[in-house]
Amino acid sequence: MGLRQFLVDAWGWLNFKPVFADPTTGGPHRRAFPGAYSTWVPDEDVRRLAAYTVLAAYDGGQAGELAEVRDGPQARERREYGDPAAFVDAITSDVLGDEQRIVVDGTEEDDTTTEDEEARAVQEDLLAWAEEELLAMRMQQAERKAVGLGDAVYRLAWEPDKRRPTVRVVDPGFYFPVLGDDGEFPSRVHFAWELPEDTRRGLKPRLRRITYELAPITPATASGTDRRGRPQRSVVGDEDDPQLVAGDTADEAGGIWRQYAWNEEPSGVTCYLTDATWLLEDLERANDIDNLPMGKAAYAVRGDGEVLNALDLMIDFVPVIHLPNTVPAAEEYWGKASLASVLQVLDELAASDTDAARASATTGIPILSVSGLQDGRASVQVEPGTVFRLADGGRMDVVNTAPQLAQLLSTVETLRDRAAVNLRLPAVALGTQDPAQLPSGYALKISLGPLDKLVASMRLARRHKYQLLLRFAQRLFIAGQHPDWVGRSVHQANIVMGAYTPTDRMGVLEEVSTAYAARLISLETALRILAEGGWPINDVSVEIDRIQSRAFDQAGALADATGDAAAVRDYLGLAPADPEKTPVPVLPGPAGPPQTPAPADDAGQPTG
């Protein structure tokens, strides 16, 4: 008898479930996860897709339905009251905070250089773009995927009709990157899913795949059709003398180079987009997602008539961002779901809820034991108003299950608290803490310590990804030749997430006021701390301008220190003075004719 294989990978925390690690095969149950075993799915992605299905079942209250595949119909009796979804929602809200702000480097500096003015313009345009593109809602969609499944994916594209980049969230189960040696930024990415049969339209089951690939720049191509009338792209010009895209240059070795607006040096690569569909019956078992037969593909056609077969997107990056929920382990790529470490606790919680539901039935309708009925019946049906006629020596007993129910409910609360502790979600973060039990704000801060560390770690995993998203959005604006972005450079930008816990605003104000008065922090830092502490400051630079426009005492001190009237006007946000306009003189003392001083004695005192 061979020993069961001990498998440790990114989804090893699910090996305890027989439906995920079938004892007979060692892999996910084929009937429970048929999509993971499609012929086109690579072997290394089977466990990942099955793990997404398990996590989605817990989140949707369908873990019992999934277990039914292996454990039989009795698994459907499992009670699931939404605790996993509540935990996922709580963590998602904490990670996002109460607001999300776009901050471009250089916008909070008190300078008037051309670069800083451009940075402010970029920030204003990015804020307007985020509002039009519903970026806050997209982030909510992606973050819930990341927290619940461990991964989320953003896909960006330039939309000619809208004249702006678009952002869409893609389920990670459709995402198949081709990872290179570094395993961080894949040069080829597939999005693939099966399309069911449509008998009314006469369509057979199909597989659709959208591919982004970085590859060397090739000669210009144009949309057309092949011999069978199917959409296809072909090289423009003769085979011996193909045409280049306007702006491209070729070297003596045959390489083609392109100068992108955001690079200092020419680049020899570009990103190609392919959107194709195959009939499932045309795929062989040897074909996986990365080596499908292109000769049997049907290519999609974009709204402007472009055939999506290796369409040159005129960018040198893949506009796809993988968002892991946690910082991946060394040499790993995928994130870890927040519920991964507590799934066994959630199973015990569901079992206790099921037992409590059964016990509540016997408590609400108690079990009676009746002996000595006059009519001699062995059993009776008890209903409200039932009268028992007992013979001499007859008796009636009631089986009291209330103590057992109370113990079960106590067990449920204990398991729920255990899950919250392992998730690092204190009771105050879940809204179950009685505020009267907290002696002080310092005690509240101590109780939120585990949550602070959790959110800090999760935001660290996201920081660089959202920087990439804003960088890609700027590049797409420039590549799309939007009038407002012509001649601009790409600026470093971040998405700053707001507070996620109750804050003592007065305490924050007192700390900031003391530090600023002691000249230990700048005005920019002080306002940033106030904004993070919950004060309604939307734009630090705008708030600084408002404060300085009314700071006449500081303006007077600036005038005394420098004697520069232009610097004072700039500090107050006033326009430069007109040099042709003569300033109005200000006479000292009260207005009117000069007064003759009264005579004084030798001591200087007036005599009359």
C-alpha positions as CSV (number, residue, x, y, z in Angstrom):
1,M,0.0,0.0,0.0
2,G,1.5,3.3,-1.1
3,L,1.5,6.4,1.1
4,R,-0.6,9.4,0.1
5,Q,1.4,12.1,-1.5
6,F,2.1,15.1,0.8
7,L,1.7,18.1,-1.5
8,V,2.8,21.6,-0.4
9,D,2.0,24.4,-2.7
10,A,0.1,27.7,-2.8
11,W,-3.2,25.9,-2.2
12,G,-2.0,23.2,0.3
13,W,-4.3,24.8,3.0
14,L,-7.2,23.1,1.2
15,N,-5.8,19.6,1.3
16,F,-8.0,18.8,4.4
17,K,-11.1,18.7,2.2
18,P,-11.7,15.4,0.5
19,V,-13.5,17.1,-2.4
20,F,-10.3,19.1,-3.1
21,A,-7.8,16.3,-2.4
22,D,-9.5,13.1,-3.4
23,P,-8.0,10.2,-1.5
24,T,-8.2,8.0,-4.7
25,T,-6.5,10.4,-7.1
26,G,-4.8,13.0,-4.8
27,G,-6.2,15.8,-6.9
28,P,-9.5,17.7,-7.0
29,H,-12.6,15.7,-7.5
30,R,-13.4,15.5,-11.2
31,R,-17.2,15.6,-10.8
32,A,-17.0,18.6,-8.4
33,F,-14.7,20.6,-10.6
34,P,-15.3,19.6,-14.2
35,G,-14.2,23.0,-15.6
36,A,-10.7,22.6,-14.0
37,Y,-10.2,19.4,-16.0
38,S,-11.0,20.8,-19.4
39,T,-8.6,19.6,-22.0
40,W,-7.3,23.2,-22.7
41,V,-6.5,23.9,-19.0
42,P,-2.8,23.4,-18.1
43,D,-2.1,20.8,-15.4
44,E,-0.5,23.4,-13.1
45,D,-3.7,25.5,-13.1
46,V,-6.1,22.7,-12.0
47,R,-5.7,23.1,-8.3
48,R,-5.9,26.9,-8.6
49,L,-9.2,26.8,-10.4
50,A,-10.6,24.3,-8.0
51,A,-9.5,26.4,-5.1
52,Y,-11.4,29.4,-6.5
53,T,-14.5,27.3,-6.8
54,V,-14.2,26.1,-3.2
55,L,-13.7,29.7,-1.9
56,A,-16.6,31.0,-4.0
57,A,-18.8,28.2,-2.5
58,Y,-18.0,29.3,1.0
59,D,-18.6,33.0,0.2
60,G,-22.0,32.2,-1.5
61,G,-23.2,29.8,1.2
62,Q,-23.0,26.8,-1.1
63,A,-20.3,24.7,0.5
64,G,-22.9,22.1,1.3
65,E,-23.8,21.8,-2.4
66,L,-20.2,21.3,-3.3
67,A,-19.7,18.7,-0.6
68,E,-22.8,16.8,-1.9
69,V,-20.8,15.7,-4.9
70,R,-18.7,13.4,-2.7
71,D,-20.6,13.0,0.6
72,G,-24.1,12.5,-0.7
73,P,-27.5,14.3,-0.2
74,Q,-27.0,14.5,3.6
75,A,-24.4,17.2,3.0
76,R,-27.2,19.6,1.9
77,E,-28.5,19.7,5.4
78,R,-25.5,21.9,6.4
79,R,-26.5,25.3,7.7
80,E,-24.6,28.2,6.3
81,Y,-25.6,31.6,7.8
82,G,-23.2,33.9,5.9
83,D,-20.3,34.2,8.3
84,P,-17.6,33.8,5.5
85,A,-19.2,36.5,3.4
86,A,-19.4,38.8,6.5
87,F,-15.7,38.3,7.1
88,V,-14.8,38.9,3.5
89,D,-16.9,42.1,3.4
90,A,-15.3,43.4,6.6
91,I,-11.7,42.8,5.4
92,T,-12.5,44.4,2.0
93,S,-13.9,47.5,3.7
94,D,-10.8,47.8,6.0
95,V,-8.4,47.4,3.1
96,L,-10.1,50.1,1.0
97,G,-10.7,52.5,3.9
98,D,-13.4,55.1,4.0
99,E,-12.0,56.8,0.8
100,Q,-9.5,56.4,-2.0
101,R,-7.5,59.4,-3.2
102,I,-5.2,59.8,-6.2
103,V,-2.0,61.7,-5.3
104,V,0.6,62.6,-7.8
105,D,4.2,63.3,-6.6
106,G,4.9,67.0,-6.6
107,T,1.4,68.2,-6.1
108,E,1.8,68.8,-2.4
109,E,5.0,70.9,-2.7
110,D,4.8,74.6,-2.2
111,D,6.6,75.4,-5.4
112,T,5.5,77.0,-8.7
113,T,7.9,75.2,-11.1
114,T,6.7,74.0,-14.5
115,E,7.1,70.4,-13.4
116,D,5.0,70.9,-10.3
117,E,2.3,72.7,-12.3
118,E,2.2,69.8,-14.8
119,A,2.0,67.4,-11.9
120,R,-1.1,69.2,-10.5
121,A,-2.7,69.2,-14.0
122,V,-2.0,65.4,-14.2
123,Q,-3.6,64.9,-10.8
124,E,-6.7,66.9,-11.8
125,D,-7.1,64.9,-15.1
126,L,-6.6,61.6,-13.3
127,L,-9.2,62.5,-10.7
128,A,-11.7,63.4,-13.5
129,W,-10.8,60.2,-15.3
130,A,-11.4,58.1,-12.2
131,E,-14.8,59.7,-11.7
132,E,-15.8,59.0,-15.3
133,E,-14.5,55.5,-15.3
134,L,-16.1,54.6,-11.9
135,L,-12.7,53.6,-10.5
136,A,-13.9,53.4,-6.9
137,M,-16.5,50.9,-8.0
138,R,-14.0,48.9,-10.0
139,M,-11.7,48.8,-7.0
140,Q,-14.5,47.5,-4.8
141,Q,-15.1,44.7,-7.4
142,A,-11.4,43.8,-7.6
143,E,-10.7,44.0,-3.9
144,R,-13.6,41.7,-3.0
145,K,-12.2,39.2,-5.6
146,A,-8.8,39.5,-4.1
147,V,-9.9,39.1,-0.5
148,G,-12.3,36.3,-1.2
149,L,-10.3,34.3,-3.8
150,G,-6.7,35.4,-3.2
151,D,-6.3,37.1,-6.6
152,A,-7.9,39.8,-8.8
153,V,-7.1,41.1,-12.3
154,Y,-7.4,44.5,-13.9
155,R,-7.5,44.9,-17.7
156,L,-7.0,48.4,-19.3
157,A,-7.7,49.4,-22.9
158,W,-7.8,52.6,-24.9
159,E,-11.4,53.4,-25.9
160,P,-11.4,55.6,-29.1
161,D,-15.1,56.5,-28.8
162,K,-14.8,57.6,-25.1
163,R,-11.3,59.2,-25.7
164,R,-10.0,57.7,-22.4
165,P,-8.6,54.4,-21.0
166,T,-11.1,52.0,-19.7
167,V,-10.6,49.7,-16.6
168,R,-12.4,46.4,-16.2
169,V,-12.1,43.7,-13.5
170,V,-11.7,40.1,-14.7
171,D,-12.4,37.0,-12.6
172,P,-9.0,35.3,-11.8
173,G,-10.4,32.0,-13.0
174,F,-10.2,33.3,-16.6
175,Y,-6.6,34.5,-16.2
176,F,-3.7,32.3,-17.5
177,P,-0.4,34.1,-17.5
178,V,2.6,32.5,-19.2
179,L,5.2,33.1,-16.4
180,G,8.8,33.5,-17.3
181,D,11.9,32.9,-15.3
182,D,11.3,36.0,-13.0
183,G,7.7,34.9,-12.5
184,E,6.6,38.5,-11.9
185,F,5.7,40.3,-15.2
186,P,4.6,37.8,-17.8
187,S,5.2,38.8,-21.4
188,R,2.2,36.8,-22.6
189,V,-1.2,36.7,-20.9
190,H,-4.4,34.7,-21.8
191,F,-8.0,35.3,-20.7
192,A,-10.0,32.2,-21.6
193,W,-13.4,30.7,-20.9
194,E,-15.9,28.3,-22.4
195,L,-19.0,29.4,-24.2
196,P,-22.0,27.0,-23.8
197,E,-23.9,25.6,-26.7
198,D,-26.7,27.8,-28.1
199,T,-29.2,25.6,-29.9
200,R,-31.4,28.5,-30.9
201,R,-28.6,30.2,-32.8
202,G,-27.0,27.0,-33.9
203,L,-23.8,27.5,-32.1
204,K,-21.7,24.6,-30.7
205,P,-19.7,24.7,-27.5
206,R,-16.7,27.0,-28.0
207,L,-13.6,28.3,-26.3
208,R,-12.8,32.0,-26.4
209,R,-9.3,33.3,-25.7
210,I,-8.0,36.9,-25.5
211,T,-4.2,37.2,-25.6
212,Y,-1.9,40.0,-24.9
213,E,1.7,39.4,-25.9
214,L,4.9,41.4,-26.0
215,A,6.9,40.6,-29.1
216,P,9.3,42.3,-31.5
217,I,7.8,44.9,-33.8
218,T,6.8,43.7,-37.2
219,P,5.9,45.5,-40.5
220,A,2.5,47.2,-40.7
221,T,-0.6,45.0,-41.2
222,A,-4.1,45.7,-42.3
223,S,-7.5,44.0,-41.8
224,G,-8.9,41.8,-44.6
225,T,-10.2,38.3,-45.3
226,D,-8.6,35.0,-46.2
227,R,-9.6,32.7,-49.1
228,R,-12.6,31.4,-47.2
229,G,-13.8,34.9,-46.4
230,R,-12.9,34.8,-42.7
231,P,-11.4,37.9,-41.0
232,Q,-7.6,38.0,-41.1
233,R,-4.7,40.4,-41.1
234,S,-2.1,40.6,-43.8
235,V,1.2,42.5,-44.2
236,V,0.9,45.8,-46.0
237,G,3.1,46.0,-49.2
238,D,5.2,43.4,-50.9
239,E,6.8,40.5,-49.1
240,D,10.2,41.7,-50.2
241,D,9.4,45.4,-49.3
242,P,6.9,45.5,-46.4
243,Q,5.8,48.9,-45.1
244,L,6.5,50.1,-41.6
245,V,4.2,51.9,-39.3
246,A,4.6,55.6,-39.4
247,G,7.4,56.6,-37.0
248,D,9.1,53.2,-37.0
249,T,12.7,52.7,-38.2
250,A,14.5,49.6,-39.3
251,D,18.2,48.9,-38.7
252,E,20.6,47.0,-40.9
253,A,19.9,43.7,-39.2
254,G,16.2,43.9,-40.0
255,G,15.1,44.9,-36.5
256,I,12.3,47.5,-36.2
257,W,12.5,50.2,-33.5
258,R,9.9,52.6,-32.2
259,Q,10.2,55.7,-30.0
260,Y,7.5,55.7,-27.3
261,A,6.7,59.0,-25.7
262,W,7.4,57.7,-22.2
263,N,10.8,56.2,-23.0
264,E,14.1,58.0,-23.5
265,E,15.5,55.3,-25.8
266,P,13.7,53.5,-28.8
267,S,12.2,50.1,-28.1
268,G,12.1,47.1,-30.3
269,V,8.9,45.5,-28.7
270,T,5.2,46.2,-28.8
271,C,2.1,44.6,-27.4
272,Y,-0.2,42.5,-29.7
273,L,-3.8,41.7,-29.1
274,T,-5.6,38.6,-30.3
275,D,-9.2,37.7,-29.7
276,A,-10.1,34.3,-31.2
277,T,-12.7,31.5,-30.7
278,W,-12.4,27.7,-31.3
279,L,-15.0,25.0,-31.4
280,L,-14.3,22.6,-28.5
281,E,-14.6,19.6,-30.9
282,D,-11.7,21.0,-32.9
283,L,-9.4,20.9,-29.9
284,E,-7.2,17.9,-29.2
285,R,-6.1,16.6,-25.8
286,A,-2.6,17.7,-26.5
287,N,-3.7,21.4,-26.9
288,D,-3.6,23.6,-23.9
289,I,-4.3,27.3,-23.5
290,D,-0.9,28.3,-24.9
291,N,-0.7,26.1,-28.0
292,L,-4.2,26.1,-29.5
293,P,-4.4,25.5,-33.3
294,M,-4.5,29.0,-34.9
295,G,-5.6,27.6,-38.2
296,K,-9.0,26.6,-36.7
297,A,-9.5,29.9,-34.9
298,A,-12.2,32.5,-35.8
299,Y,-11.0,36.0,-35.1
300,A,-13.1,38.8,-33.6
301,V,-13.6,42.1,-35.3
302,R,-13.5,45.4,-33.3
303,G,-16.2,48.1,-33.8
304,D,-13.9,50.1,-36.0
305,G,-13.3,47.2,-38.4
306,E,-9.9,46.1,-37.0
307,V,-9.4,42.3,-37.0
308,L,-8.1,41.3,-33.7
309,N,-5.4,38.9,-34.9
310,A,-2.0,40.2,-33.6
311,L,-3.2,43.7,-33.6
312,D,-0.4,46.2,-32.8
313,L,-1.6,48.2,-29.8
314,M,1.3,50.7,-30.2
315,I,2.4,50.2,-26.5
316,D,5.4,48.4,-25.0
317,F,3.6,46.9,-22.0
318,V,0.9,44.4,-21.3
319,P,-2.1,46.4,-20.0
320,V,-3.0,43.8,-17.5
321,I,-2.4,44.0,-13.7
322,H,-2.6,41.0,-11.4
323,L,-3.5,42.0,-7.9
324,P,-2.6,39.5,-5.2
325,N,-4.4,39.6,-1.8
326,T,-1.2,39.0,0.1
327,V,2.5,39.5,-0.5
328,P,3.4,36.3,-2.5
329,A,5.9,33.9,-0.9
330,A,9.4,33.8,-2.4
331,E,9.3,32.5,-6.0
332,E,5.5,32.4,-5.9
333,Y,3.1,34.5,-8.0
334,W,-0.4,33.9,-6.6
335,G,-1.9,35.5,-3.5
336,K,-3.7,33.8,-0.6
337,A,-7.3,34.2,0.2
338,S,-8.1,35.8,3.6
339,L,-10.3,32.8,4.6
340,A,-7.6,30.3,3.8
341,S,-6.5,29.8,7.4
342,V,-9.9,29.5,8.9
343,L,-11.8,27.2,6.6
344,Q,-11.7,24.3,9.1
345,V,-13.1,26.7,11.7
346,L,-15.9,27.7,9.3
347,D,-16.7,24.0,8.8
348,E,-17.0,23.5,12.5
349,L,-19.1,26.6,12.8
350,A,-21.5,25.3,10.1
351,A,-21.7,22.0,11.8
352,S,-22.5,23.7,15.2
353,D,-25.1,25.8,13.5
354,T,-26.7,22.7,12.0
355,D,-26.8,21.0,15.4
356,A,-28.2,24.1,17.0
357,A,-31.0,24.2,14.4
358,R,-31.9,20.6,15.1
359,A,-31.8,21.2,18.8
360,S,-34.0,24.3,18.5
361,A,-36.7,22.1,16.9
362,T,-36.9,19.8,20.0
363,T,-36.8,22.9,22.3
364,G,-39.6,24.7,20.6
365,I,-41.7,21.5,20.2
366,P,-40.6,19.4,23.2
367,I,-40.6,15.6,23.3
368,L,-43.3,14.2,25.7
369,S,-43.3,10.8,27.3
370,V,-46.8,9.8,28.3
371,S,-47.7,6.5,30.1
372,G,-51.0,5.1,31.4
373,L,-53.4,6.5,28.8
374,Q,-57.0,5.4,29.5
375,D,-57.6,4.5,25.9
376,G,-54.5,2.3,25.8
377,R,-52.9,4.0,22.8
378,A,-49.2,3.5,22.4
379,S,-48.5,7.0,20.9
380,V,-50.4,10.2,20.5
381,Q,-50.2,13.3,18.3
382,V,-49.6,16.4,20.5
383,E,-51.3,19.6,19.5
384,P,-52.2,22.9,21.3
385,G,-55.1,22.2,23.6
386,T,-54.6,18.5,23.8
387,V,-56.0,16.8,27.0
388,F,-54.5,13.6,28.3
389,R,-56.7,11.3,30.3
390,L,-54.4,9.1,32.4
391,A,-55.3,6.0,34.4
392,D,-54.2,5.5,38.0
393,G,-50.4,5.5,38.1
394,G,-50.1,7.3,34.7
395,R,-47.5,10.0,34.2
396,M,-46.2,12.5,31.7
397,D,-42.6,13.6,31.4
398,V,-41.0,16.4,29.2
399,V,-37.6,16.0,27.7
400,N,-35.9,19.4,28.2
401,T,-33.3,20.1,25.5
402,A,-32.9,23.8,26.3
403,P,-29.5,23.3,28.2
404,Q,-28.1,21.5,25.2
405,L,-29.2,24.2,22.9
406,A,-27.6,26.9,25.1
407,Q,-24.4,24.9,25.1
408,L,-24.5,24.7,21.3
409,L,-25.1,28.4,20.9
410,S,-22.2,29.1,23.2
411,T,-20.0,26.8,21.0
412,V,-21.2,28.8,17.9
413,E,-20.1,32.1,19.5
414,T,-16.8,30.6,20.6
415,L,-16.0,29.3,17.1
416,R,-17.0,32.6,15.6
417,D,-14.7,34.4,18.0
418,R,-11.9,31.9,17.2
419,A,-12.3,32.6,13.4
420,A,-12.2,36.4,14.0
421,V,-9.0,36.1,16.1
422,N,-7.3,34.0,13.5
423,L,-8.4,36.5,10.8
424,R,-7.0,39.3,13.0
425,L,-10.4,41.0,13.1
426,P,-11.1,42.3,16.6
427,A,-14.7,42.6,17.8
428,V,-14.6,46.4,17.5
429,A,-13.8,46.0,13.8
430,L,-16.7,43.7,13.3
431,G,-19.1,46.0,15.2
432,T,-19.8,43.4,17.9
433,Q,-17.9,45.2,20.6
434,D,-19.9,47.1,23.3
435,P,-18.3,50.6,23.3
436,A,-19.0,50.8,27.1
437,Q,-16.5,48.0,27.7
438,L,-13.6,50.1,26.3
439,P,-12.1,52.1,29.1
440,S,-10.3,54.6,26.9
441,G,-9.2,55.4,23.4
442,Y,-5.8,54.0,24.1
443,A,-7.4,50.6,24.9
444,L,-9.2,50.8,21.6
445,K,-6.0,51.4,19.8
446,I,-4.4,48.4,21.5
447,S,-7.3,46.2,20.5
448,L,-6.9,47.3,16.9
449,G,-3.2,46.3,16.8
450,P,-3.7,43.0,15.0
451,L,-6.0,44.6,12.4
452,D,-3.4,47.4,11.8
453,K,-0.7,44.9,11.0
454,L,-3.1,42.9,8.7
455,V,-4.1,46.0,6.7
456,A,-0.6,47.3,6.5
457,S,0.6,44.0,5.0
458,M,-2.3,43.8,2.5
459,R,-1.9,47.4,1.4
460,L,1.8,46.7,0.9
461,A,0.9,44.0,-1.6
462,R,-1.3,46.5,-3.4
463,R,0.8,49.7,-3.4
464,H,2.9,48.9,-6.4
465,K,0.0,47.4,-8.4
466,Y,-2.0,50.6,-8.1
467,Q,1.0,52.6,-9.1
468,L,1.2,50.5,-12.2
469,L,-2.5,51.0,-12.9
470,L,-2.1,54.8,-12.8
471,R,1.1,54.7,-14.9
472,F,-0.6,52.6,-17.5
473,A,-3.6,55.0,-17.6
474,Q,-1.2,57.9,-18.2
475,R,0.6,56.0,-21.0
476,L,-2.7,55.1,-22.7
477,F,-3.8,58.8,-22.6
478,I,-0.5,59.7,-24.3
479,A,-0.6,56.9,-26.8
480,G,-4.2,57.8,-27.6
481,Q,-3.0,61.4,-28.4
482,H,-5.6,62.9,-26.1
483,P,-5.3,66.7,-26.6
484,D,-4.7,67.4,-22.9
485,W,-1.9,64.9,-22.7
486,V,0.2,65.8,-25.7
487,G,3.7,66.7,-24.6
488,R,3.3,65.5,-21.0
489,S,5.5,63.0,-19.2
490,V,4.4,60.1,-17.0
491,H,4.3,61.1,-13.4
492,Q,4.6,58.9,-10.3
493,A,1.1,58.6,-8.8
494,N,-0.4,56.6,-6.0
495,I,-3.9,55.6,-4.7
496,V,-4.0,56.5,-1.0
497,M,-6.6,54.6,0.9
498,G,-8.2,56.3,3.9
499,A,-8.8,55.4,7.5
500,Y,-10.4,52.1,8.3
501,T,-10.9,52.3,12.0
502,P,-12.6,54.9,14.3
503,T,-10.1,57.7,15.0
504,D,-9.9,60.3,17.8
505,R,-10.0,63.5,15.6
506,M,-9.3,65.8,18.5
507,G,-6.4,63.7,19.7
508,V,-4.9,63.8,16.2
509,L,-5.5,67.5,16.0
510,E,-3.7,68.1,19.3
511,E,-0.7,66.1,18.2
512,V,-0.5,67.8,14.8
513,S,-0.9,71.3,16.3
514,T,1.8,70.7,18.9
515,A,4.3,69.3,16.3
516,Y,3.6,72.1,13.8
517,A,3.8,74.8,16.4
518,A,7.2,73.4,17.4
519,R,8.3,73.5,13.8
520,L,8.9,69.7,13.9
521,I,6.7,69.0,10.8
522,S,5.8,71.0,7.7
523,L,2.3,72.2,6.8
524,E,2.1,69.6,4.1
525,T,2.8,66.8,6.5
526,A,0.4,68.2,9.1
527,L,-2.5,68.3,6.6
528,R,-1.7,64.8,5.3
529,I,-1.8,63.4,8.9
530,L,-5.1,65.2,9.5
531,A,-6.5,63.8,6.2
532,E,-5.4,60.3,7.2
533,G,-7.0,60.8,10.6
534,G,-10.4,61.4,9.2
535,W,-10.5,65.1,8.6
536,P,-12.4,66.1,5.4
537,I,-9.4,67.3,3.4
538,N,-9.8,66.2,-0.2
539,D,-6.7,67.9,-1.7
540,V,-3.7,68.9,0.5
541,S,-2.3,71.4,-2.1
542,V,-5.7,73.2,-2.4
543,E,-6.1,73.3,1.4
544,I,-2.6,74.9,1.7
545,D,-3.5,77.6,-0.8
546,R,-6.7,78.3,1.2
547,I,-4.8,78.6,4.4
548,Q,-2.0,80.8,3.0
549,S,-4.5,83.1,1.3
550,R,-5.8,84.1,4.8
551,A,-2.5,83.9,6.7
552,F,-1.8,87.7,6.9
553,D,0.4,87.4,10.0
554,Q,2.7,85.0,8.3
555,A,2.6,87.2,5.2
556,G,3.7,90.2,7.3
557,A,6.5,88.2,8.8
558,L,7.6,87.2,5.3
559,A,7.6,90.9,4.2
560,D,9.7,91.9,7.2
561,A,12.1,89.1,6.6
562,T,12.6,89.5,2.8
563,G,11.2,92.9,1.9
564,D,10.0,91.3,-1.3
565,A,6.4,92.4,-2.0
566,A,6.2,90.0,-5.0
567,A,6.9,87.0,-2.7
568,V,4.2,88.2,-0.3
569,R,1.6,88.4,-3.1
570,D,2.6,85.0,-4.3
571,Y,2.3,83.6,-0.7
572,L,-1.2,85.0,-0.4
573,G,-2.2,83.7,-3.9
574,L,-2.6,87.1,-5.3
575,A,-1.8,88.1,-8.9
576,P,1.5,90.1,-9.5
577,A,1.1,93.8,-9.0
578,D,0.7,96.0,-12.1
579,P,4.0,97.9,-12.5
580,E,2.2,100.7,-14.4
581,K,-0.2,101.4,-11.6
582,T,1.1,103.8,-9.0
583,P,0.6,102.5,-5.5
584,V,-1.7,104.5,-3.2
585,P,0.3,106.1,-0.4
586,V,-0.7,105.3,3.1
587,L,-0.3,108.3,5.5
588,P,0.5,107.6,9.1
589,G,-1.9,108.9,11.8
590,P,-5.5,110.2,11.6
591,A,-6.6,112.1,8.5
592,G,-7.0,115.9,8.7
593,P,-4.8,119.1,9.0
594,P,-1.7,118.8,11.1
595,Q,-2.0,119.5,14.8
596,T,0.2,122.1,16.5
597,P,1.8,120.5,19.5
598,A,1.1,122.0,22.9
599,P,4.0,123.7,24.8
600,A,5.8,121.5,27.3
601,D,8.0,122.1,30.3
602,D,11.5,120.9,30.9
603,A,10.3,117.4,31.9
604,G,8.4,117.0,28.7
605,Q,4.9,117.4,30.2
606,P,2.3,119.6,28.4
607,T,1.7,122.9,30.1
608,G,-1.6,123.8,28.6
